[in-house]
Amino acid sequence: MKADPALEEDRLLVAAAQRDPRRFAELYESNFTRVYAYVVRRVHDREEAQDITGEVFLQALAGLPAYEWRDVAFAAWLFRIAANAIADRWQRARREIHEPGTELPEMAAMPDVERHAMLFQLVDTLPADQRRVVVARFVERRSVREIASELARTEGAVKQLQLRALKTLRAHMGEGK
């Protein structure tokens, strides 16, 4: 199978930044726009989006030495950091607004921003194969055929992994009722 040039470029940039943190600027420049767009679509506040995006890249730089390349776009890791940062802010805001001991609302009652942030956290809890399929399909926007080829599985097996993952996510989000 022929290597994806974009993934190979990502891998090389990550490796260079791991050897020399000053090279992280290249990763920042190549990913800033899409991470910022991801965040601003979810928080709908420019200043908060800028703060969160800055936080994402600070966390990424701090975590870069431990980062392991898994043949997935580096942006997927950044999106996961962003989703967690958004969820953390939402949870902090909820704690500040509500008195201690009050229940959080059901996932179905949450606004889209919070639902998306929680969804990204839930994706991390999926079994590795299901998580890989979900990330490839919905973050990287890859076809079932491409994923099947990469995982050395049939298209039917990839569809089944996707179906199981989505059922699990729906159940955890309170939509499987």
Secondary structure, 3 states (H helix, E strand, C coil): CCCCHHHHHHHHHHHHHHHCHHHHHHHHHHHHHHHHHHHHHHHCCHHHHHHHHHHHHHHHHHHHHHCCCCCCCHHHHHHHHHHHHHHHHHHHHHHHHCCCCCCCCCHHHCCHHHHHHHHHHHHCCCCHHHHHHHHHHHHCCCCHHHHHHHHCCCHHHHHHHHHHHHHHHHHHCCCCC
